[in-house]
């Protein structure tokens, strides 16, 4: 059985994880608490600007809150982020050659599976780690959903960096009022995105962002794999890929075909999203769990 067949078979056999609740559902309870002196532990990389996110509005629309108690969504996101963090830490500790382990791409097979919802919530959850910062990158230049969901109107973004002859990698990065969370917006729409992502400049930007701050996790919200060619190109530059699959909706053939575009990825994980199944692995929370390495090699 091939690597792709193994990954597809695991997805069909394991229980689903309903992390991607619809934005129209009731808001989750407040999520994380932090010591007052956290900011002193990690001096931030200087960005070019700042944006205040409307946290109350985000919570009202179903996104997790950055501070407070414990929610089901927060618990599920901990299950998602922990293997990502462990993989990044292992590669950093062992100085493993290859793609940077602290760079994670979130994608899906087709549009509408909840990848941007997962990307934003994953970034907020990662920002709760006391010894990690997070950079959320909107790499879906055609849609720019991260800025739309966060209700921000950034002047510049990733596409602007790619079109400049000289640039500072942090030039378009925005800090936010969520501690340790920064955003690199998509920027203005440009043609030939595939060629831009395949360029040496794109690799330099990603490698530079990863090396600039080894304690920072970088989450790329990428286009769907079967809707564009950019995601497959971008995946080759990533240390880890998280592929979101909508439960009871995405055809198995689409999942298998999307996985073929990720055959060269070093670390591949699948996340079954928007499920209402309640298997034993949910520990009584009413959420399933289907998250694991794609057994590369």
C-alpha positions as a printed Julia matrix, in Angstrom:
297×3 Matrix{Float64}:
   0.0    0.0     0.0
   1.37   3.42   -1.0
   1.87   6.35    1.34
  -1.17   8.09   -0.15
  -3.34   4.98    0.24
  -2.23   4.62    3.86
  -3.14   8.21    4.64
  -6.5    7.92    2.92
  -7.24   4.62    4.65
  -6.42   6.11    8.06
  -8.77   9.0     7.39
 -11.58   6.6     6.56
 -11.05   4.39    9.62
 -10.36   6.84   12.41
 -12.86   8.96   14.28
 -13.39  12.56   13.18
 -12.37  15.69   15.03
 -15.07  18.37   15.06
 -12.76  21.29   15.67
 -14.13  23.37   12.82
 -17.49  24.33   14.3
 -19.47  26.69   12.1
 -19.01  30.39   12.75
 -22.77  30.7    13.2
 -22.74  28.47   16.28
 -22.77  29.84   19.8
 -19.41  31.32   20.8
 -17.05  29.12   22.8
 -16.28  29.97   26.38
 -13.19  32.07   27.07
 -10.05  30.03   26.6
  -6.65  30.88   28.04
  -5.06  32.69   30.98
  -1.52  34.02   31.19
   0.78  35.38   33.9
   1.06  39.15   33.88
   4.82  39.09   33.2
   4.71  36.9    30.05
   5.72  39.75   27.76
   9.11  40.03   29.44
  10.01  36.47   28.45
   9.98  36.92   24.69
  11.06  40.26   23.18
   9.06  40.55   19.94
  10.53  40.95   16.48
   9.88  44.53   15.37
   7.07  44.65   12.76
   5.94  47.5    10.56
   2.56  48.15   12.16
  -0.14  47.13   14.58
  -3.82  46.22   14.32
  -6.39  45.78   17.08
  -8.61  42.76   16.46
 -12.23  42.88   17.63
 -12.0   39.88   19.93
 -15.61  40.11   21.1
 -16.8   39.98   17.48
 -14.54  37.01   16.73
 -15.92  35.1    19.71
 -19.48  35.96   18.69
 -18.77  34.41   15.28
 -17.47  31.16   16.75
 -13.73  31.76   16.95
 -11.9   30.96   20.16
 -11.03  33.67   22.65
  -7.35  34.27   23.46
  -7.74  34.49   27.25
  -9.9   33.02   29.97
 -11.36  29.63   30.88
 -11.63  26.36   28.97
 -13.75  25.63   25.91
 -14.33  22.53   23.81
 -12.83  24.26   20.8
  -9.75  25.11   22.83
  -9.38  21.49   23.95
  -9.57  20.24   20.37
  -7.03  22.79   19.2
  -4.62  21.6    21.89
  -4.82  18.14   20.34
  -4.04  19.62   16.95
  -1.19  21.93   17.95
   0.71  19.62   20.3
   2.09  17.27   17.59
   2.98  20.31   15.46
   4.92  21.85   18.34
   6.64  18.59   19.22
   7.72  18.05   15.62
   9.11  21.59   15.41
  10.93  21.24   18.73
  12.42  17.9    17.73
  13.77  19.22   14.44
  15.16  22.3    16.18
  16.83  20.29   18.95
  18.4   17.8    16.55
  19.3   20.48   13.98
  17.68  18.32   11.31
  18.36  19.4     7.74
  15.44  20.09    5.43
  12.45  22.38    5.53
  11.98  24.46    8.73
   9.82  22.55   11.21
   8.29  25.72   12.67
   6.56  26.51    9.35
   3.11  24.89    9.01
   0.79  25.08    6.0
  -2.97  24.62    6.46
  -4.81  23.6     3.29
  -7.73  21.48    2.06
  -8.74  19.53   -1.01
 -11.53  21.88   -2.12
 -12.93  25.25   -0.99
 -15.36  25.47    1.92
 -13.82  22.83    4.2
 -12.94  25.29    6.97
  -9.19  25.71    6.49
  -9.16  29.45    7.26
 -11.27  28.87   10.37
  -8.72  26.27   11.47
  -5.75  28.5    10.55
  -6.96  31.46   12.6
  -7.94  29.37   15.6
  -4.72  27.37   15.46
  -2.73  30.61   15.45
  -4.67  31.94   18.46
  -4.15  28.66   20.3
  -0.42  28.59   19.52
  -0.15  32.15   20.83
  -1.18  30.81   24.23
   2.13  28.95   24.46
   4.32  30.91   26.88
   7.56  30.19   25.02
   6.3   30.59   21.45
   5.27  33.46   19.24
   3.04  32.99   16.18
   2.95  34.53   12.73
  -0.26  33.89   10.76
   0.4   34.27    7.01
  -2.45  34.65    4.54
  -1.06  32.8     1.52
  -4.4   32.52   -0.3
  -3.77  35.63   -2.38
  -6.84  35.16   -4.56
  -9.25  35.38   -1.61
  -7.48  36.99    1.33
  -9.89  35.37    3.78
  -7.73  35.91    6.86
  -8.07  39.7     6.63
 -11.77  39.39    5.84
 -12.48  37.09    8.77
 -10.45  39.29   11.12
 -12.11  42.42    9.7
  -8.87  44.25    8.99
  -7.78  46.28    5.95
  -3.98  46.02    5.79
  -2.14  48.25    3.32
   0.5   45.69    2.34
   1.15  41.97    2.51
   2.91  38.9     1.15
   2.3   39.73   -2.52
   3.93  43.13   -2.05
   7.05  41.5    -0.64
   7.19  39.14   -3.6
   7.04  42.01   -6.09
   9.73  44.14   -4.48
  13.34  44.03   -5.61
  14.52  44.77   -2.08
  12.54  44.28    1.11
  12.65  43.6     4.8
  10.85  40.34    5.57
   9.07  41.77    8.6
   8.08  44.91    6.68
   4.43  43.91    6.15
   3.99  42.05    9.45
   1.4   43.46   11.86
   1.35  42.88   15.6
  -2.07  42.45   17.2
  -3.71  42.98   20.56
  -3.52  39.19   21.07
  -0.24  38.71   22.86
   2.46  36.94   20.82
   0.28  36.85   17.66
   1.31  38.68   14.48
  -0.19  38.64   10.98
   1.3   38.82    7.5
  -1.69  39.64    5.22
  -2.0   38.42    1.65
  -1.55  41.84    0.06
  -3.01  42.96   -3.26
  -4.01  40.37   -5.84
  -1.42  39.61   -8.51
  -1.37  37.38  -11.58
   0.95  34.4   -11.89
   0.85  33.57   -8.19
   2.13  30.07   -8.97
   5.35  31.47  -10.45
   5.81  33.83   -7.51
   5.49  30.96   -5.04
   7.92  28.84   -7.07
  10.54  31.6    -7.09
  13.76  31.64   -5.1
  12.49  34.84   -3.5
   9.54  33.01   -1.94
  11.86  30.4    -0.48
  14.11  33.17    0.85
  11.11  34.86    2.5
   9.93  31.66    4.18
  13.4   30.58    5.28
  14.12  34.09    6.54
  10.9   34.31    8.52
  11.61  30.89   10.06
  15.22  31.72   10.94
  14.51  35.26   12.14
  12.79  33.93   15.26
  13.25  30.18   15.97
  10.74  30.46   18.84
   8.02  31.55   16.43
   5.56  29.16   14.78
   4.52  30.31   11.31
   1.07  29.24   10.1
   0.33  29.62    6.37
  -3.32  29.66    5.35
  -2.91  28.28    1.81
  -5.34  27.82   -1.1
  -7.17  24.5    -1.62
  -5.07  21.92   -3.41
  -7.56  21.05   -6.16
  -8.75  24.62   -6.79
  -5.36  26.11   -7.64
  -1.78  25.04   -8.31
  -0.25  27.4    -5.74
  -0.83  25.18   -2.7
   1.15  22.26   -4.14
   4.02  24.61   -5.0
   3.92  26.19   -1.55
   3.8   22.81    0.2
   7.33  22.0    -1.0
   8.62  24.92    1.07
   6.88  23.86    4.3
   8.18  21.89    7.25
   4.69  20.57    8.08
   1.33  20.41    6.3
  -2.1   20.14    7.92
  -4.79  19.13    5.44
  -8.38  19.86    6.5
 -11.12  17.5     5.25
 -14.81  18.28    5.73
 -16.62  15.34    7.32
 -19.42  13.67    5.34
 -18.98  16.02    2.42
 -15.58  15.86    0.72
 -15.45  12.85   -1.64
 -12.8   10.25   -0.9
 -11.57  10.65   -4.48
 -10.93  14.35   -3.86
  -8.98  13.58   -0.7
  -6.87  10.97   -2.49
  -6.18  13.3    -5.4
  -5.23  16.15   -3.05
  -2.82  13.87   -1.19
  -1.03  13.14   -4.45
  -0.01  16.8    -4.55
   1.61  16.42   -1.12
   3.71  13.34   -1.81
   7.0   15.2    -1.23
   5.95  16.81    2.07
   8.15  15.85    5.02
   5.37  15.85    7.65
   1.72  15.5     6.61
  -1.27  15.5     8.96
  -4.99  15.1     8.26
  -7.77  16.84   10.19
 -11.4   15.76    9.8
 -13.47  18.89   10.3
 -17.13  19.77   11.02
 -18.03  16.36   12.4
 -20.7   15.58   14.97
 -19.47  12.06   15.71
 -18.81  11.23   19.35
 -16.41   8.27   19.57
 -14.68   6.9    22.65
 -11.54   8.91   21.92
 -13.46  12.11   22.62
 -13.12  11.51   26.39
 -16.74  12.51   26.86
 -16.46  15.89   25.18
 -18.53  14.96   22.15
 -15.68  15.49   19.73
 -13.83  12.91   17.69
 -10.13  12.8    17.0
  -8.47  12.04   13.69
  -5.01  13.55   13.62
  -1.79  11.81   12.75
   1.4   11.79   10.75
   1.2   10.79    7.11
   3.99   8.19    7.47
   6.39   9.76    5.04
   9.08   7.61    3.52
